[in-house]
Amino acid sequence: MLIHLSDALTKEGWAGKAEVVPELTEFDSGQGIFPVKEKTPVSFTFTNLEEGKAMIEGAGKLTFAAVCDRCLAEVPVEMELSFQRLVTSPEKEEDEDADDKSFMEGYQLNVEKFVYNEIIGNWPAKILCREDCKGLCPVCGQDLNVEECGCDTFVPDPRMAVIQDIFKRNKEV
């Protein structure tokens, strides 16, 4: 969806509001594809700062379906978007104060690209079902949050591998 911003960029002192429900059905990142489970309308406030400059402010909420990075359990990822971006008219592209303009198409704001950029900037580095998630057993794959499996998960120090080989060769039968 596009929102026309010519008034916000050209009329001194102009202010306006809009609410848009993003058409986004899934978020595709380098980590995978995450379906959108819930979304609220994203509210926008547009304010003219001076000729050719406007401030975009607003907020919204999205919920994604994801999996825990340790135990692979399904986890809802709730994301509160809150933003404040400075945009300039196409004629003022050299302005250093303006934010990334990949979401602008001339005098129009592409809401989908804008929301996508906000999600990328707020996406968590690690998704966990809970802070103390124990993950999966590297030997048998048992979910260690549910039950301990008793597997030997000792990993020897690789720097000591040569010494271990010497002991194995000289071991008496």
Secondary structure, 3 states (H helix, E strand, C coil): CEEECHHHHHCCCCEEEEEECCCCCEEEECCEEEEEEEECCEEEEEEEEECCEEEEEEEEEEEEEEECCCCCCEEEEEEEEEEEEEEECHHHCCCCCCCCCCCEECCEEEHHHHHHHHHHHHCCCCCCCCCCCCCECCCCCCECCCCCCCCCCCCCCHHHHHHHHHHHHCCCC
